[in-house]
Amino acid sequence: MTKGLAFLVCMLIERAAATLLGILLHRQFNLPRFGAAVRCGAAAVIGTAATNPAIWAGFSGLEGW
């Protein structure tokens, strides 16, 4: 599996899980279900996009070690 495909699969899985949590917890957020789902899904995608490349860069440096 290439890094790009692994990144895409990771983002899709995390987005789906966060969207489901947003739907289930919409009352605690005091938002409609759709709004909570969109916000949680977007937060998961942004977080994954920000952290995965940094982690890969760090682990790539450890590969030769």
Sequence and secondary structure as in RCSB ss.txt:
>XXXX:A:sequence
MTKGLAFLVCMLIERAAATLLGILLHRQFNLPRFGAAVRCGAAAVIGTAATNPAIWAGFSGLEGW
>XXXX:A:secstr
  HHHHHHHHHHHHHHHHHHHHHHTHHHHTS HHHHHHHHHHHHHHHHHHHHHHHHHHHHHHH  
